[in-house]
Amino acid sequence: MRLIIKFGIFALVLAASLVSREASAQFRSVSGAGSASANSWVAGLVFGYNWQQGAMVFGVETDFQGMDLNNTINPTLVYVGPPGLTDFATASSTIDRYGTLRGRLGTTFGSLLLYVTGGLAYGLVDLNSSFHALGLTTSASNTQTRVGGVVGAGAEYMIKPNWMLTFQYQYVDLGRVSVASSQSGGPSFISQSATTRADFQTAMVGLSFRFAPEGSGSLWAGGYGGIHGGGAWGNSTSAVYSGSSFIGD
């Protein structure tokens, strides 16, 4: 009787082992995820017009900048089953230009102007993602000119008549850009999705020249134009990758 029980237990263990091996041999999966943000130089041109009433200065300003706010994600892929030696996943997002049209409101302290600003922002956002696994490849891209908002603050100092040393901080939000794609073939299926949060911050210093109205007794009134440059940071991107395959005997 004991011999029969031992044999039965052995048979159950052996059967479970065979089933487990068969399932492992037949199923294979891959997954990965990652995120990244970027920093960059930024430089451009600025033009505007001020009105002054006493110590209060208000006006409109527009600017246009070039930059290279580029991030790249190369996540580590995790496998159930044997790994693929040539598999890869990668995503990248770039903002290479943007501009704003803003109102400004500030107050003067002699040769110093402090102000807050806000208005419309626009920029070109590019997002790409590719995934190769389980013998399949899928890619997706999305390039959009986005319109959003901008807020900020700054300071200007009149270093000599009509010449202004400037500093400005901006927070720009151009919304979200996303891609998604999938591919299937035989027993295998892979999919990917990526999203970039196209918001970023800039800090710039510059030099501007004021085209003062003839006979103007105001230190700040009139049109002006100049150049500025500095740094930018932000543009966070995230991506998710997955795939599975059932392999027959």
Buried (B, 14 or more C-beta within 10 A) or exposed (E): EEEEEEEEEEEEEEEEEEEEEEEEEBBBBBBBBBBBBBBBEBBBBBBBBBEBEEEEBBBBBBBBBBBBBBBBBBBEBEBEBEEBEEBBBBBBBBBBBBBBEBBBEBEBEEBEBEBEBBBBBBBBBBBBBBBBBBBBBBBBEBEBEBEBBBBBBBBBBBEEEBBBBBBBBBBBBBBEBEBBBBBEEEBBBBBBBBBBBBBBBBBBEBEBEBEBEEEEEBBBBBBBEBBBBBEBBBBBBBBBBBBBBEBEE
